[in-house]
Amino acid sequence: MPDQYPGTRALSDAALRETLDLLGQVVASMSARIDTQGEKIDEQERLIVMMMEALADTRDAARRAAKQTDAKTYAGQMVEALDANLDPLFQKLENAIEGINRQHRETTDRLKQLEQAENAGLDKLRQELTDASAWRRKVPVIWASAAGLVIVLTLGLTLLFSA
């Protein structure tokens, strides 16, 4: 069996185990990062729900106040005050969610790349195993040919020296 295949070197068992261990660690790390991103998204969603409830409460209070006061005078001021106070907060929340979604997409892309690399490595290992199996099937034929050659040479030399 040749020590090296053309263009590639077979990994030793230790190197293969180490590679697989490293791949496992990378997958676990990326999984933990995705889980963390999911938790951040959940937290942002809870904040948005709380803000929407606060906004609904504020609007209810504004409606009650509008009934008690001149709606034409105070309505515009209330809307402007709500927009001035809540718009920056909603903008920050929207930016945070966009950032988390972007990081989530990048993490997903990296995981896909890692999975493709892992599959390519596994395909390479499968091919090497197939090649090694094919070589093992040829070994008995080689031994039989060598034995046959020895017999033919022995008979030929015996006939040559006896004549």
OpenMM code with the backbone's topology and positions (N, CA, C; nanometers):
from openmm import Vec3, app, unit

residues = "MET PRO ASP GLN TYR PRO GLY THR ARG ALA LEU SER ASP ALA ALA LEU ARG GLU THR LEU ASP LEU LEU GLY GLN VAL VAL ALA SER MET SER ALA ARG ILE ASP THR GLN GLY GLU LYS ILE ASP GLU GLN GLU ARG LEU ILE VAL MET MET MET GLU ALA LEU ALA ASP THR ARG ASP ALA ALA ARG ARG ALA ALA LYS GLN THR ASP ALA LYS THR TYR ALA GLY GLN MET VAL GLU ALA LEU ASP ALA ASN LEU ASP PRO LEU PHE GLN LYS LEU GLU ASN ALA ILE GLU GLY ILE ASN ARG GLN HIS ARG GLU THR THR ASP ARG LEU LYS GLN LEU GLU GLN ALA GLU ASN ALA GLY LEU ASP LYS LEU ARG GLN GLU LEU THR ASP ALA SER ALA TRP ARG ARG LYS VAL PRO VAL ILE TRP ALA SER ALA ALA GLY LEU VAL ILE VAL LEU THR LEU GLY LEU THR LEU LEU PHE SER ALA".split()
positions = [
    Vec3(0.0857, -0.1179, 0.0000),
    Vec3(0.0000, 0.0000, 0.0000),
    Vec3(0.0897, 0.1234, 0.0000),
    Vec3(0.0703, 0.2217, -0.0909),
    Vec3(0.1595, 0.3384, -0.0966),
    Vec3(0.1407, 0.4264, 0.0265),
    Vec3(0.2530, 0.4928, 0.0648),
    Vec3(0.2459, 0.5823, 0.1809),
    Vec3(0.1677, 0.7088, 0.1509),
    Vec3(0.1709, 0.7506, 0.0256),
    Vec3(0.1025, 0.8760, -0.0093),
    Vec3(0.0225, 0.8544, -0.1369),
    Vec3(-0.0898, 0.9205, -0.1440),
    Vec3(-0.1686, 0.9209, -0.2672),
    Vec3(-0.1288, 1.0437, -0.3469),
    Vec3(-0.1474, 1.0394, -0.4769),
    Vec3(-0.1059, 1.1538, -0.5589),
    Vec3(-0.1781, 1.2806, -0.5158),
    Vec3(-0.1013, 1.3821, -0.4770),
    Vec3(-0.1578, 1.5133, -0.4476),
    Vec3(-0.2130, 1.5288, -0.3075),
    Vec3(-0.2325, 1.4204, -0.2332),
    Vec3(-0.2867, 1.4324, -0.0974),
    Vec3(-0.2117, 1.3400, -0.0046),
    Vec3(-0.2106, 1.3774, 0.1209),
    Vec3(-0.1534, 1.2920, 0.2241),
    Vec3(-0.2650, 1.2431, 0.3110),
    Vec3(-0.2640, 1.1197, 0.3429),
    Vec3(-0.3662, 1.0638, 0.4319),
    Vec3(-0.3391, 1.1145, 0.5727),
    Vec3(-0.4465, 1.1490, 0.6421),
    Vec3(-0.4339, 1.1947, 0.7799),
    Vec3(-0.4101, 1.0744, 0.8714),
    Vec3(-0.3265, 1.0952, 0.9703),
    Vec3(-0.3101, 0.9898, 1.0704),
    Vec3(-0.4347, 0.9863, 1.1567),
    Vec3(-0.4477, 0.8772, 1.2321),
    Vec3(-0.5650, 0.8654, 1.3210),
    Vec3(-0.5681, 0.9805, 1.4201),
    Vec3(-0.4519, 1.0168, 1.4755),
    Vec3(-0.4471, 1.1254, 1.5739),
    Vec3(-0.4865, 1.2583, 1.5091),
    Vec3(-0.4340, 1.2827, 1.3884),
    Vec3(-0.4684, 1.4075, 1.3195),
    Vec3(-0.6150, 1.4106, 1.2834),
    Vec3(-0.6681, 1.2962, 1.2417),
    Vec3(-0.8109, 1.2887, 1.2086),
    Vec3(-0.8950, 1.3147, 1.3327),
    Vec3(-0.8579, 1.2510, 1.4451),
    Vec3(-0.9332, 1.2746, 1.5695),
    Vec3(-0.9252, 1.4214, 1.6094),
    Vec3(-0.8050, 1.4780, 1.5986),
    Vec3(-0.7889, 1.6181, 1.6367),
    Vec3(-0.8716, 1.7082, 1.5456),
    Vec3(-0.8706, 1.6786, 1.4159),
    Vec3(-0.9512, 1.7581, 1.3213),
    Vec3(-1.0986, 1.7479, 1.3543),
    Vec3(-1.1451, 1.6268, 1.3796),
    Vec3(-1.2870, 1.6085, 1.4137),
    Vec3(-1.3209, 1.6759, 1.5460),
    Vec3(-1.2284, 1.6682, 1.6453),
    Vec3(-1.2513, 1.7373, 1.7725),
    Vec3(-1.2608, 1.8878, 1.7514),
    Vec3(-1.1699, 1.9416, 1.6701),
    Vec3(-1.1731, 2.0855, 1.6416),
    Vec3(-1.3018, 2.1244, 1.5709),
    Vec3(-1.3436, 2.0433, 1.4740),
    Vec3(-1.4698, 2.0716, 1.4052),
    Vec3(-1.5857, 2.0692, 1.5035),
    Vec3(-1.5856, 1.9743, 1.5947),
    Vec3(-1.6905, 1.9667, 1.6961),
    Vec3(-1.6903, 2.0896, 1.7854),
    Vec3(-1.5698, 2.1344, 1.8247),
    Vec3(-1.5615, 2.2534, 1.9087),
    Vec3(-1.6116, 2.3764, 1.8345),
    Vec3(-1.5763, 2.3884, 1.7076),
    Vec3(-1.6212, 2.5034, 1.6286),
    Vec3(-1.7731, 2.5025, 1.6142),
    Vec3(-1.8295, 2.3849, 1.5856),
    Vec3(-1.9757, 2.3745, 1.5717),
    Vec3(-2.0428, 2.4103, 1.7032),
    Vec3(-1.9881, 2.3609, 1.8163),
    Vec3(-2.0461, 2.3920, 1.9470),
    Vec3(-2.0371, 2.5411, 1.9758),
    Vec3(-1.9231, 2.6014, 1.9414),
    Vec3(-1.9067, 2.7454, 1.9635),
    Vec3(-2.0053, 2.8261, 1.8803),
    Vec3(-2.0198, 2.7892, 1.7541),
    Vec3(-2.1129, 2.8625, 1.6677),
    Vec3(-2.2563, 2.8424, 1.7155),
    Vec3(-2.2888, 2.7235, 1.7634),
    Vec3(-2.4223, 2.6964, 1.8162),
    Vec3(-2.4494, 2.7837, 1.9379),
    Vec3(-2.3487, 2.7967, 2.0249),
    Vec3(-2.3646, 2.8820, 2.1431),
    Vec3(-2.3849, 3.0265, 2.1025),
    Vec3(-2.3132, 3.0711, 2.0003),
    Vec3(-2.3296, 3.2090, 1.9525),
    Vec3(-2.4689, 3.2314, 1.8957),
    Vec3(-2.5180, 3.1349, 1.8210),
    Vec3(-2.6530, 3.1473, 1.7656),
    Vec3(-2.7551, 3.1508, 1.8785),
    Vec3(-2.7353, 3.0665, 1.9799),
    Vec3(-2.8267, 3.0674, 2.0942),
    Vec3(-2.8250, 3.2031, 2.1637),
    Vec3(-2.7056, 3.2609, 2.1799),
    Vec3(-2.6933, 3.3926, 2.2427),
    Vec3(-2.7658, 3.4981, 2.1601),
    Vec3(-2.7501, 3.4896, 2.0275),
    Vec3(-2.8185, 3.5856, 1.9405),
    Vec3(-2.9694, 3.5702, 1.9535),
    Vec3(-3.0162, 3.4464, 1.9613),
    Vec3(-3.1598, 3.4225, 1.9779),
    Vec3(-3.2110, 3.4820, 2.1078),
    Vec3(-3.1308, 3.4693, 2.2155),
    Vec3(-3.1705, 3.5274, 2.3429),
    Vec3(-3.1763, 3.6799, 2.3340),
    Vec3(-3.0822, 3.7393, 2.2643),
    Vec3(-3.0831, 3.8848, 2.2479),
    Vec3(-3.2052, 3.9294, 2.1683),
    Vec3(-3.2383, 3.8542, 2.0654),
    Vec3(-3.3571, 3.8882, 1.9856),
    Vec3(-3.4817, 3.8770, 2.0720),
    Vec3(-3.4909, 3.7723, 2.1536),
    Vec3(-3.6061, 3.7570, 2.2431),
    Vec3(-3.6148, 3.8739, 2.3400),
    Vec3(-3.4997, 3.9164, 2.3927),
    Vec3(-3.4988, 4.0290, 2.4856),
    Vec3(-3.5462, 4.1565, 2.4160),
    Vec3(-3.5025, 4.1773, 2.2932),
    Vec3(-3.5450, 4.2957, 2.2185),
    Vec3(-3.6948, 4.2904, 2.1902),
    Vec3(-3.7452, 4.1726, 2.1607),
    Vec3(-3.8892, 4.1584, 2.1364),
    Vec3(-3.9676, 4.1903, 2.2627),
    Vec3(-3.9169, 4.1469, 2.3791),
    Vec3(-3.9850, 4.1791, 2.5054),
    Vec3(-3.9849, 4.3305, 2.5283),
    Vec3(-3.8731, 4.3946, 2.4979),
    Vec3(-3.8668, 4.5400, 2.5131),
    Vec3(-3.9668, 4.6095, 2.4209),
    Vec3(-3.9776, 4.5607, 2.3000),
    Vec3(-4.0708, 4.6209, 2.2047),
    Vec3(-4.2135, 4.6044, 2.2551),
    Vec3(-4.2455, 4.4854, 2.3073),
    Vec3(-4.3812, 4.4628, 2.3605),
    Vec3(-4.4076, 4.5582, 2.4753),
    Vec3(-4.3083, 4.5720, 2.5638),
    Vec3(-4.3262, 4.6650, 2.6768),
    Vec3(-4.3453, 4.8077, 2.6275),
    Vec3(-4.2681, 4.8447, 2.5253),
    Vec3(-4.2797, 4.9808, 2.4711),
    Vec3(-4.4148, 5.0002, 2.4030),
    Vec3(-4.4617, 4.8970, 2.3353),
    Vec3(-4.5930, 4.9088, 2.2707),
    Vec3(-4.7023, 4.9235, 2.3755),
    Vec3(-4.6901, 4.8494, 2.4868),
    Vec3(-4.7879, 4.8631, 2.5952),
    Vec3(-4.7803, 5.0030, 2.6562),
    Vec3(-4.6560, 5.0505, 2.6762),
    Vec3(-4.6391, 5.1854, 2.7304),
    Vec3(-4.6963, 5.2879, 2.6337),
    Vec3(-4.6742, 5.2647, 2.5050),
    Vec3(-4.7287, 5.3569, 2.4054),
    Vec3(-4.8813, 5.3555, 2.4085),
    Vec3(-4.9393, 5.2358, 2.4220),
    Vec3(-5.0861, 5.2265, 2.4292),
    Vec3(-5.1386, 5.2976, 2.5532),
    Vec3(-5.0695, 5.2789, 2.6668),
    Vec3(-5.1096, 5.3489, 2.7899),
    Vec3(-5.0968, 5.5000, 2.7725),
    Vec3(-4.9885, 5.5424, 2.7096),
    Vec3(-4.9679, 5.6857, 2.6878),
    Vec3(-5.0762, 5.7425, 2.5964),
    Vec3(-5.1089, 5.6676, 2.4937),
    Vec3(-5.2140, 5.7154, 2.4028),
    Vec3(-5.3494, 5.7219, 2.4728),
    Vec3(-5.3759, 5.6222, 2.5578),
    Vec3(-5.5012, 5.6256, 2.6352),
    Vec3(-5.5047, 5.7487, 2.7249),
    Vec3(-5.3935, 5.7759, 2.7908),
    Vec3(-5.3876, 5.8948, 2.8767),
    Vec3(-5.4045, 6.0216, 2.7946),
    Vec3(-5.3448, 6.0211, 2.6761),
    Vec3(-5.3577, 6.1388, 2.5896),
    Vec3(-5.5022, 6.1575, 2.5456),
    Vec3(-5.5714, 6.0500, 2.5166),
    Vec3(-5.7124, 6.0609, 2.4772),
    Vec3(-5.7980, 6.1150, 2.5919),
    Vec3(-5.7713, 6.0649, 2.7121),
    Vec3(-5.8471, 6.1149, 2.8274),
    Vec3(-5.8203, 6.2630, 2.8503),
    Vec3(-5.6929, 6.2986, 2.8367),
    Vec3(-5.6572, 6.4394, 2.8553),
    Vec3(-5.7196, 6.5262, 2.7467),
    Vec3(-5.7260, 6.4707, 2.6260),
    Vec3(-5.7844, 6.5474, 2.5153),
    Vec3(-5.9324, 6.5743, 2.5396),
    Vec3(-5.9994, 6.4772, 2.5997),
    Vec3(-6.1410, 6.4979, 2.6305),
    Vec3(-6.1593, 6.6074, 2.7355),
    Vec3(-6.0625, 6.6178, 2.8265),
    Vec3(-6.0736, 6.7168, 2.9328),
    Vec3(-6.0272, 6.8540, 2.8888),
    Vec3(-5.9559, 6.8603, 2.7818),
    Vec3(-5.9048, 6.9894, 2.7349),
    Vec3(-5.9497, 7.0119, 2.5921),
    Vec3(-5.9119, 7.1228, 2.5419),
    Vec3(-5.9433, 7.1565, 2.4038),
    Vec3(-5.8560, 7.0707, 2.3120),
    Vec3(-5.9180, 6.9812, 2.2400),
    Vec3(-5.8457, 6.8862, 2.1553),
    Vec3(-5.7640, 6.9566, 2.0488),
    Vec3(-5.8178, 7.0628, 1.9929),
    Vec3(-5.7465, 7.1313, 1.8844),
    Vec3(-5.6187, 7.1957, 1.9355),
    Vec3(-5.6205, 7.2414, 2.0568),
    Vec3(-5.5034, 7.3106, 2.1101),
    Vec3(-5.3934, 7.2122, 2.1513),
    Vec3(-5.4336, 7.1047, 2.2195),
    Vec3(-5.3345, 7.0170, 2.2793),
    Vec3(-5.2991, 6.8919, 2.1969),
    Vec3(-5.3806, 6.8569, 2.1028),
    Vec3(-5.3567, 6.7341, 2.0265),
    Vec3(-5.2231, 6.7383, 1.9528),
    Vec3(-5.1976, 6.8450, 1.8835),
    Vec3(-5.0721, 6.8569, 1.8089),
    Vec3(-4.9512, 6.8528, 1.8999),
    Vec3(-4.9632, 6.9192, 2.0163),
    Vec3(-4.8512, 6.9204, 2.1110),
    Vec3(-4.8249, 6.7809, 2.1676),
    Vec3(-4.9313, 6.7057, 2.1964),
    Vec3(-4.9142, 6.5705, 2.2497),
    Vec3(-4.8485, 6.4781, 2.1486),
    Vec3(-4.8934, 6.4861, 2.0251),
    Vec3(-4.8342, 6.4013, 1.9209),
    Vec3(-4.6875, 6.4350, 1.9035),
    Vec3(-4.6563, 6.5623, 1.9002),
    Vec3(-4.5165, 6.6027, 1.8864),
    Vec3(-4.4333, 6.5551, 2.0056),
    Vec3(-4.4899, 6.5640, 2.1253),
    Vec3(-4.4172, 6.5198, 2.2445),
    Vec3(-4.3941, 6.3686, 2.2413),
    Vec3(-4.4990, 6.2947, 2.2016),
    Vec3(-4.4830, 6.1488, 2.1914),
    Vec3(-4.3790, 6.1128, 2.0863),
    Vec3(-4.3886, 6.1759, 1.9716),
    Vec3(-4.2911, 6.1474, 1.8660),
    Vec3(-4.1495, 6.1823, 1.9105),
    Vec3(-4.1344, 6.2959, 1.9764),
    Vec3(-4.0018, 6.3395, 2.0195),
    Vec3(-3.9430, 6.2446, 2.1233),
    Vec3(-4.0286, 6.1909, 2.2100),
    Vec3(-3.9784, 6.1034, 2.3172),
    Vec3(-3.9650, 5.9571, 2.2744),
    Vec3(-4.0563, 5.9094, 2.1941),
    Vec3(-4.0568, 5.7669, 2.1612),
    Vec3(-3.9817, 5.7328, 2.0330),
    Vec3(-3.9773, 5.8225, 1.9367),
    Vec3(-3.9099, 5.7922, 1.8103),
    Vec3(-3.7620, 5.7560, 1.8286),
    Vec3(-3.6849, 5.8310, 1.9088),
    Vec3(-3.5444, 5.7903, 1.9270),
    Vec3(-3.5313, 5.6506, 1.9897),
    Vec3(-3.6195, 5.6217, 2.0838),
    Vec3(-3.6146, 5.4901, 2.1475),
    Vec3(-3.6465, 5.3801, 2.0469),
    Vec3(-3.7500, 5.4001, 1.9683),
    Vec3(-3.7843, 5.3001, 1.8668),
    Vec3(-3.6737, 5.2875, 1.7622),
    Vec3(-3.6104, 5.3984, 1.7287),
    Vec3(-3.5007, 5.3931, 1.6325),
    Vec3(-3.3839, 5.3115, 1.6894),
    Vec3(-3.3535, 5.3300, 1.8179),
    Vec3(-3.2466, 5.2522, 1.8806),
    Vec3(-3.2819, 5.1038, 1.8815),
    Vec3(-3.4066, 5.0736, 1.9149),
    Vec3(-3.4494, 4.9346, 1.9149),
    Vec3(-3.4421, 4.8741, 1.7751),
    Vec3(-3.4850, 4.9485, 1.6771),
    Vec3(-3.4805, 4.8990, 1.5389),
    Vec3(-3.3370, 4.8743, 1.4949),
    Vec3(-3.2462, 4.9670, 1.5299),
    Vec3(-3.1048, 4.9493, 1.4952),
    Vec3(-3.0460, 4.8269, 1.5651),
    Vec3(-3.0825, 4.8072, 1.6921),
    Vec3(-3.0320, 4.6919, 1.7651),
    Vec3(-3.0819, 4.5617, 1.7023),
    Vec3(-3.2079, 4.5576, 1.6659),
    Vec3(-3.2636, 4.4368, 1.6050),
    Vec3(-3.1990, 4.4109, 1.4692),
    Vec3(-3.1777, 4.5153, 1.3910),
    Vec3(-3.1106, 4.4981, 1.2615),
    Vec3(-2.9695, 4.4441, 1.2803),
    Vec3(-2.8978, 4.4965, 1.3826),
    Vec3(-2.7624, 4.4481, 1.4102),
    Vec3(-2.7624, 4.3011, 1.4505),
    Vec3(-2.8564, 4.2648, 1.5352),
    Vec3(-2.8657, 4.1249, 1.5787),
    Vec3(-2.8999, 4.0352, 1.4602),
    Vec3(-2.9939, 4.0790, 1.3772),
    Vec3(-3.0300, 3.9991, 1.2588),
    Vec3(-2.9120, 3.9853, 1.1641),
    Vec3(-2.8346, 4.0915, 1.1462),
    Vec3(-2.7165, 4.0863, 1.0592),
    Vec3(-2.6142, 3.9867, 1.1151),
    Vec3(-2.5899, 3.9933, 1.2464),
    Vec3(-2.4961, 3.8999, 1.3079),
    Vec3(-2.5473, 3.7569, 1.2966),
    Vec3(-2.6770, 3.7406, 1.3092),
    Vec3(-2.7366, 3.6071, 1.2968),
    Vec3(-2.7156, 3.5529, 1.1548),
    Vec3(-2.7368, 3.6385, 1.0545),
    Vec3(-2.7143, 3.5950, 0.9155),
    Vec3(-2.5680, 3.5597, 0.8924),
    Vec3(-2.4761, 3.6425, 0.9458),
    Vec3(-2.3332, 3.6148, 0.9290),
    Vec3(-2.2958, 3.4828, 0.9967),
    Vec3(-2.3499, 3.4604, 1.1150),
    Vec3(-2.3229, 3.3361, 1.1866),
    Vec3(-2.3762, 3.2173, 1.1083),
    Vec3(-2.4959, 3.2329, 1.0530),
    Vec3(-2.5548, 3.1257, 0.9732),
    Vec3(-2.4682, 3.0973, 0.8504),
    Vec3(-2.4206, 3.2028, 0.7842),
    Vec3(-2.3335, 3.1847, 0.6680),
    Vec3(-2.2050, 3.1123, 0.7082),
    Vec3(-2.1477, 3.1511, 0.8218),
    Vec3(-2.0243, 3.0865, 0.8673),
    Vec3(-2.0497, 2.9396, 0.8987),
    Vec3(-2.1623, 2.9122, 0.9598),
    Vec3(-2.1962, 2.7723, 0.9899),
    Vec3(-2.2122, 2.6913, 0.8615),
    Vec3(-2.2736, 2.7515, 0.7593),
    Vec3(-2.2891, 2.6817, 0.6317),
    Vec3(-2.1523, 2.6526, 0.5703),
    Vec3(-2.0618, 2.7512, 0.5783),
    Vec3(-1.9277, 2.7302, 0.5253),
    Vec3(-1.8564, 2.6188, 0.6007),
    Vec3(-1.8718, 2.6201, 0.7324),
    Vec3(-1.8102, 2.5158, 0.8142),
    Vec3(-1.8682, 2.3797, 0.7803),
    Vec3(-1.9986, 2.3741, 0.7618),
    Vec3(-2.0625, 2.2473, 0.7273),
    Vec3(-2.0133, 2.1976, 0.5918),
    Vec3(-1.9981, 2.2899, 0.4955),
    Vec3(-1.9483, 2.2506, 0.3641),
    Vec3(-1.8048, 2.1990, 0.3744),
    Vec3(-1.7226, 2.2662, 0.4558),
    Vec3(-1.5841, 2.2215, 0.4735),
    Vec3(-1.5802, 2.0850, 0.5408),
    Vec3(-1.6668, 2.0669, 0.6395),
    Vec3(-1.6728, 1.9380, 0.7081),
    Vec3(-1.7168, 1.8282, 0.6106),
    Vec3(-1.8175, 1.8572, 0.5288),
    Vec3(-1.8640, 1.7585, 0.4304),
    Vec3(-1.7549, 1.7269, 0.3289),
    Vec3(-1.6808, 1.8290, 0.2879),
    Vec3(-1.5723, 1.8068, 0.1926),
    Vec3(-1.4647, 1.7172, 0.2561),
    Vec3(-1.4326, 1.7432, 0.3829),
    Vec3(-1.3355, 1.6592, 0.4527),
    Vec3(-1.3834, 1.5167, 0.4651),
    Vec3(-1.5111, 1.5013, 0.4986),
    Vec3(-1.5663, 1.3661, 0.5103),
    Vec3(-1.5679, 1.2947, 0.3750),
    Vec3(-1.6017, 1.3680, 0.2682),
    Vec3(-1.5983, 1.3083, 0.1342),
    Vec3(-1.4566, 1.2629, 0.0992),
    Vec3(-1.3582, 1.3462, 0.1348),
    Vec3(-1.2194, 1.3118, 0.1076),
    Vec3(-1.1795, 1.1853, 0.1848),
    Vec3(-1.2213, 1.1782, 0.3104),
    Vec3(-1.1912, 1.0596, 0.3906),
    Vec3(-1.2587, 0.9352, 0.3328),
    Vec3(-1.3832, 0.9511, 0.2876),
    Vec3(-1.4538, 0.8382, 0.2266),
    Vec3(-1.3804, 0.7902, 0.1020),
    Vec3(-1.3328, 0.8852, 0.0202),
    Vec3(-1.2603, 0.8486, -0.1019),
    Vec3(-1.1313, 0.7762, -0.0672),
    Vec3(-1.0626, 0.8244, 0.0375),
    Vec3(-0.9383, 0.7580, 0.0779),
    Vec3(-0.9665, 0.6170, 0.1283),
    Vec3(-1.0762, 0.6004, 0.2018),
    Vec3(-1.1130, 0.4663, 0.2474),
    Vec3(-1.1459, 0.3750, 0.1290),
    Vec3(-1.2143, 0.4292, 0.0288),
    Vec3(-1.2471, 0.3515, -0.0913),
    Vec3(-1.1187, 0.3112, -0.1640),
    Vec3(-1.0253, 0.4059, -0.1770),
    Vec3(-0.8984, 0.3767, -0.2429),
    Vec3(-0.8197, 0.2704, -0.1652),
    Vec3(-0.8180, 0.2816, -0.0330),
    Vec3(-0.7471, 0.1842, 0.0496),
    Vec3(-0.8123, 0.0468, 0.0373),
    Vec3(-0.9429, 0.0430, 0.0321),
    Vec3(-1.0142, -0.0842, 0.0171),
    Vec3(-0.9809, -0.1478, -0.1173),
    Vec3(-0.9757, -0.0663, -0.2217),
    Vec3(-0.9411, -0.1184, -0.3545),
    Vec3(-0.7985, -0.1746, -0.3529),
    Vec3(-0.7080, -0.1085, -0.2863),
    Vec3(-0.5701, -0.1558, -0.2774),
    Vec3(-0.5652, -0.2880, -0.2006),
    Vec3(-0.6428, -0.2972, -0.0922),
    Vec3(-0.6441, -0.4211, -0.0146),
    Vec3(-0.6964, -0.5382, -0.0980),
    Vec3(-0.7898, -0.5126, -0.1876),
    Vec3(-0.8409, -0.6198, -0.2736),
    Vec3(-0.7347, -0.6648, -0.3740),
    Vec3(-0.6410, -0.5772, -0.4093),
    Vec3(-0.5371, -0.6119, -0.5060),
    Vec3(-0.4220, -0.6897, -0.4418),
    Vec3(-0.4045, -0.6812, -0.3125),
    Vec3(-0.2908, -0.7439, -0.2456),
    Vec3(-0.2866, -0.8952, -0.2680),
    Vec3(-0.3967, -0.9700, -0.2532),
    Vec3(-0.3892, -1.1153, -0.2781),
    Vec3(-0.3470, -1.1479, -0.4217),
    Vec3(-0.3917, -1.0689, -0.5179),
    Vec3(-0.3543, -1.0927, -0.6585),
    Vec3(-0.2050, -1.0691, -0.6772),
    Vec3(-0.1526, -0.9673, -0.6120),
    Vec3(-0.0094, -0.9375, -0.6226),
    Vec3(0.0721, -1.0509, -0.5621),
    Vec3(0.0289, -1.0986, -0.4429),
    Vec3(0.0995, -1.2100, -0.3797),
    Vec3(0.0917, -1.3355, -0.4664),
    Vec3(-0.0255, -1.3614, -0.5230),
    Vec3(-0.0400, -1.4795, -0.6080),
    Vec3(0.0503, -1.4669, -0.7304),
    Vec3(0.0569, -1.3479, -0.7894),
    Vec3(0.1438, -1.3257, -0.9056),
    Vec3(0.2902, -1.3455, -0.8670),
    Vec3(0.3282, -1.2938, -0.7506),
    Vec3(0.4674, -1.3097, -0.7054),
    Vec3(0.4996, -1.4573, -0.6832),
    Vec3(0.4058, -1.5278, -0.6196),
    Vec3(0.4281, -1.6710, -0.5953),
    Vec3(0.4390, -1.7457, -0.7284),
    Vec3(0.3509, -1.7123, -0.8238),
    Vec3(0.3552, -1.7759, -0.9555),
    Vec3(0.4869, -1.7473, -1.0257),
    Vec3(0.5367, -1.6257, -1.0148),
    Vec3(0.6634, -1.5880, -1.0760),
    Vec3(0.7779, -1.6679, -1.0138),
    Vec3(0.7731, -1.6837, -0.8812),
    Vec3(0.8775, -1.7614, -0.8133),
    Vec3(0.8757, -1.9053, -0.8635),
    Vec3(0.7562, -1.9616, -0.8763),
    Vec3(0.7443, -2.1007, -0.9235),
    Vec3(0.7970, -2.1124, -1.0660),
    Vec3(0.7569, -2.0178, -1.1522),
    Vec3(0.8018, -2.0217, -1.2920),
    Vec3(0.9530, -2.0065, -1.2994),
    Vec3(1.0089, -1.9119, -1.2227),
    Vec3(1.1547, -1.8928, -1.2230),
    Vec3(1.2266, -2.0155, -1.1684),
    Vec3(1.1715, -2.0748, -1.0609),
    Vec3(1.2337, -2.1944, -1.0042),
    Vec3(1.2350, -2.3079, -1.1060),
    Vec3(1.1200, -2.3310, -1.1706),
    Vec3(1.1141, -2.4373, -1.2711),
    Vec3(1.2049, -2.4073, -1.3906),
    Vec3(1.2041, -2.2794, -1.4311),
    Vec3(1.2864, -2.2418, -1.5452),
    Vec3(1.4328, -2.2568, -1.5160),
    Vec3(1.4784, -2.2153, -1.3974),
    Vec3(1.6199, -2.2266, -1.3616),
    Vec3(1.6587, -2.3743, -1.3409),
    Vec3(1.5654, -2.4490, -1.2840),
    Vec3(1.5911, -2.5920, -1.2642),
    Vec3(1.6098, -2.6596, -1.4005),
    Vec3(1.5243, -2.6290, -1.4949),
    Vec3(1.5361, -2.6880, -1.6291),
    Vec3(1.6643, -2.6410, -1.6986),
    Vec3(1.6977, -2.5152, -1.6772),
    Vec3(1.8168, -2.4589, -1.7393),
    Vec3(1.9439, -2.5229, -1.6847),
    Vec3(1.9509, -2.5399, -1.5540),
    Vec3(2.0703, -2.5992, -1.4943),
    Vec3(2.0762, -2.7507, -1.5116),
    Vec3(1.9620, -2.8130, -1.5270),
    Vec3(1.9608, -2.9572, -1.5453),
    Vec3(1.9966, -2.9947, -1.6901),
    Vec3(1.9808, -2.9022, -1.7824),
    Vec3(2.0058, -2.9363, -1.9210),
    Vec3(2.1474, -2.9255, -1.9602),
] * unit.nanometer
topology = app.Topology()
chain = topology.addChain("A")
for resn in residues:
    res = topology.addResidue(resn, chain)
    for name in ("N", "CA", "C"):
        topology.addAtom(name, app.Element.getBySymbol(name[0]), res)
